[in-house]
Amino acid sequence: MQEPTKNNHIPSYSDTVSYEDYELRMGDRLYIRVHSVDQQVQKLFSAALGGRADAYRMVNTASQGNSSELYTYLVMDDGTIDFPLVGRLYVRGMNTRQIKYRLEEELTTYIKDYGDYKMVSVDVNVVQRMYSVISESGSGNFSIRREKMTIYEAIAQAGDVGDWSDRSKVKIVREKEGHTKVIEFDMRSKDIINSEYYYVEPNDVIYLQQLPGKAFRVNNIATAIAVTATTISFGGLVYGIVQRIINASK
């Protein structure tokens, strides 16, 4: 988090972007639960959902692999989810708050014959939100564990930046509105806060490229001494062989 100046070659980034709600894409999975103060309405949706909410919680608690996919709603290729009673609902490009309001509106029409309190409340969350890191120190897939995860938190969760990673050329491969783009920034700059590079989005791929000349660098005194000793020994060996050849030729 260095101050951008021309002398230290740290670029400046304008404060152009605040945090934006994530817009759903194909392949995302949603956890949806319906609530009502009326017991008849609650039973209606509990039966329609097949106990998905409780089952989803149990599966996640037990960490039973990919079984949680059975209890979530997949955003299909046409941008829709298949929700009980409502049917196909187009959600691609919407955020969870918009889907919540849409479902509450749609479901209210189905409870006019059930109970006196004709209102439902819907919880909508994106689950299995992941990002990937590729670097010289290691690579892997990691979970986005809260709504707003910064680039610093993402790197820390992945095990920090390696000694030989180029912090001045961090790349993020990101899908946006059906298109994939690569954005590059200098992670050392303090100005990345509140820029488009600051927050990590689901399915982001963070690439930390290796510094050039890694094989020829030393990072401590012990390594420098070892390299010097090895070079001298090798030079002495070569010198000895050359001298023997010269003596033999005489």
C-alpha distance (Angstrom), angle and dihedral (degrees) to the residues before:
residue distance angle dihedral
M1 . . .
Q2 3.79 . .
E3 3.78 125.5 .
P4 3.82 110.2 -103.9
T5 3.81 112.2 -113.1
K6 3.78 135.2 153.2
N7 3.79 91.3 -123.0
N8 3.79 96.0 61.7
H9 3.83 93.6 35.3
I10 3.82 93.0 -122.5
P11 3.84 110.0 149.0
S12 3.78 124.1 -133.3
Y13 3.82 122.7 -127.8
S14 3.78 123.9 -161.4
D15 3.79 121.5 -123.8
T16 3.79 94.6 -110.7
V17 3.77 107.5 138.4
S18 3.79 133.8 49.6
Y19 3.78 122.7 -168.7
E20 3.80 112.2 -65.5
D21 3.80 126.9 -161.9
Y22 3.78 112.5 -101.9
E23 3.80 113.8 -102.3
L24 3.79 115.2 -141.2
R25 3.78 120.9 -110.5
M26 3.78 135.9 -170.5
G27 3.79 111.6 -71.4
D28 3.82 95.8 27.7
R29 3.80 118.1 131.1
L30 3.80 125.8 -139.6
Y31 3.79 131.2 -155.2
I32 3.81 107.8 -151.1
R33 3.79 127.6 -178.6
V34 3.80 128.3 178.9
H35 3.84 122.6 -146.6
S36 3.80 132.9 -170.3
V37 3.81 134.7 167.5
D38 3.80 88.9 -139.7
Q39 3.81 111.0 87.0
Q40 3.81 93.7 -149.0
V41 3.78 91.0 53.9
Q42 3.80 91.5 44.7
K43 3.81 91.0 52.1
L44 3.78 90.8 47.0
F45 3.80 93.7 57.3
S46 3.80 94.4 37.6
A47 3.79 88.2 58.0
A48 3.80 93.5 43.0
L49 3.80 91.8 50.3
G50 3.78 91.9 46.8
G51 3.80 92.8 -131.3
R52 3.79 91.1 -61.9
A53 3.81 95.1 151.5
D54 3.82 96.8 55.1
A55 3.79 92.2 39.7
Y56 3.79 90.9 50.4
R57 3.80 91.0 52.3
M58 3.81 92.1 49.0
V59 3.79 93.1 47.9
N60 3.79 92.6 49.8
T61 3.81 91.8 47.0
A62 3.78 91.5 50.4
S63 3.83 91.3 44.8
Q64 3.78 91.4 -139.0
G65 3.79 98.7 175.4
N66 3.81 116.3 -108.8
S67 3.82 95.1 -16.5
S68 3.81 88.8 109.2
E69 3.81 87.5 74.6
L70 3.81 86.9 76.0
Y71 3.80 90.7 63.3
T72 3.78 101.6 45.9
Y73 3.80 135.8 71.3
L74 3.79 117.9 -111.3
V75 3.80 120.5 -142.6
M76 3.79 99.1 -131.0
D77 3.80 129.9 -147.7
D78 3.80 91.4 -89.9
G79 3.83 90.3 54.9
T80 3.81 95.9 -108.4
I81 3.80 138.0 116.5
D82 3.80 124.0 -148.9
F83 3.81 106.4 -127.1
P84 3.84 124.4 -178.4
L85 3.82 114.9 -99.3
V86 3.81 91.8 -0.1
G87 3.80 97.9 61.0
R88 3.78 120.6 -162.8
L89 3.81 112.1 10.8
Y90 3.82 121.2 -175.3
V91 3.83 109.1 -131.7
R92 3.80 106.6 153.8
G93 3.80 111.0 124.8
M94 3.83 91.8 16.0
N95 3.80 125.8 112.4
T96 3.81 123.9 -131.2
R97 3.81 93.2 -100.7
Q98 3.83 91.6 55.9
I99 3.81 91.1 48.1
K100 3.80 90.4 49.5
Y101 3.82 92.2 54.9
R102 3.80 92.3 43.8
L103 3.81 93.4 51.2
E104 3.81 92.6 45.9
E105 3.79 88.9 53.3
E106 3.79 93.7 46.5
L107 3.81 95.9 44.5
T108 3.79 94.1 48.1
T109 3.82 88.7 68.3
Y110 3.81 89.8 59.9
I111 3.82 97.4 54.8
K112 3.78 101.2 56.2
D113 3.81 90.0 107.3
Y114 3.81 94.9 45.2
G115 3.80 123.4 78.3
D116 3.77 132.1 -32.5
Y117 3.79 97.7 -90.4
K118 3.78 102.2 71.8
M119 3.78 100.1 -169.3
V120 3.79 136.1 100.3
S121 3.78 133.5 -168.9
V122 3.79 121.6 -148.5
D123 3.81 130.4 -156.7
V124 3.81 115.2 -153.9
N125 3.81 124.6 -176.2
V126 3.79 135.0 165.3
V127 3.81 109.8 -124.7
Q128 3.80 133.9 -165.7
R129 3.80 91.2 32.8
M130 3.79 107.3 175.6
Y131 3.80 140.6 173.3
S132 3.81 131.0 -170.8
V133 3.80 133.8 -136.3
I134 3.80 125.5 -158.1
S135 3.81 116.1 -172.2
E136 3.78 142.3 140.5
S137 3.82 90.1 -104.8
G138 3.80 94.0 54.5
S139 3.79 144.4 -51.9
G140 3.79 136.0 -131.7
N141 3.80 150.7 129.7
F142 3.80 120.1 -88.2
S143 3.81 138.0 -173.4
I144 3.79 124.3 -110.9
R145 3.78 96.5 -133.0
R146 3.78 100.3 -174.3
E147 3.77 138.3 30.1
K148 3.80 96.9 -102.1
M149 3.81 114.1 38.2
T150 3.80 117.0 172.8
I151 3.79 126.6 -147.8
Y152 3.81 89.0 -108.9
E153 3.81 92.2 55.0
A154 3.79 91.5 45.7
I155 3.81 92.9 52.1
A156 3.81 91.6 44.7
Q157 3.80 91.5 52.0
A158 3.80 89.5 50.6
G159 3.82 91.2 55.0
D160 3.82 103.0 -87.9
V161 3.80 128.3 -84.3
G162 3.81 116.3 -51.6
D163 3.81 122.5 -117.8
W164 3.79 90.9 -108.3
S165 3.81 99.7 42.6
D166 3.80 116.8 116.1
R167 3.81 104.9 -122.0
S168 3.80 91.4 -175.3
K169 3.83 93.8 64.3
V170 3.79 109.0 42.4
K171 3.81 112.5 161.7
I172 3.81 129.3 -159.0
V173 3.80 120.4 -164.3
R174 3.81 104.7 -153.1
E175 3.79 135.0 176.3
K176 3.78 114.2 -139.4
E177 3.80 127.4 173.4
G178 3.79 92.4 -17.3
H179 3.81 94.6 -48.5
T180 3.79 130.3 100.1
K181 3.78 119.0 -136.3
V182 3.79 135.9 175.9
I183 3.79 118.5 -136.4
E184 3.80 122.3 -169.9
F185 3.79 129.0 -162.2
D186 3.80 143.8 160.0
M187 3.78 108.4 -103.1
R188 3.81 91.5 -160.2
S189 3.80 92.7 67.1
K190 3.79 117.6 100.9
D191 3.80 88.5 -151.4
I192 3.81 94.3 74.1
I193 3.82 87.6 84.1
N194 3.83 107.6 106.5
S195 3.80 91.0 5.9
E196 3.80 123.3 117.0
Y197 3.81 88.4 -93.9
Y198 3.80 97.5 57.9
Y199 3.81 103.2 78.8
V200 3.78 124.8 55.7
E201 3.80 118.3 -135.3
P202 3.82 128.5 -155.2
N203 3.82 113.4 -82.5
D204 3.83 92.9 18.6
V205 3.81 115.1 150.2
I206 3.82 111.9 -149.3
Y207 3.79 113.0 -158.6
L208 3.81 121.0 -165.2
Q209 3.77 107.7 -172.8
Q210 3.78 123.2 -149.7
L211 3.79 121.4 -102.1
P212 3.82 113.4 -109.9
G213 3.78 116.9 -104.7
K214 3.81 96.1 25.7
A215 3.79 92.2 148.1
F216 3.81 91.2 57.7
R217 3.80 98.3 47.0
V218 3.80 129.6 96.7
N219 3.76 123.3 -158.9
N220 3.82 104.6 -170.7
I221 3.81 142.3 27.6
A222 3.81 94.5 -105.0
T223 3.79 91.1 56.1
A224 3.82 91.5 46.7
I225 3.83 91.3 51.6
A226 3.80 91.6 47.5
V227 3.80 92.5 49.6
T228 3.82 91.7 47.3
A229 3.83 92.8 48.0
T230 3.79 91.8 48.5
T231 3.81 91.4 49.4
I232 3.82 92.3 49.8
S233 3.80 92.1 47.2
F234 3.78 91.9 49.8
G235 3.81 90.7 47.5
G236 3.80 90.4 50.7
L237 3.79 91.1 50.1
V238 3.78 92.4 51.2
Y239 3.81 91.1 46.5
G240 3.82 90.9 51.3
I241 3.80 92.3 50.8
V242 3.80 92.2 48.8
Q243 3.82 91.4 49.5
R244 3.80 92.1 51.5
I245 3.79 90.7 51.0
I246 3.81 91.0 50.3
N247 3.83 92.9 47.8
A248 3.78 91.7 47.2
S249 3.79 91.4 52.2
K250 3.81 90.3 54.9
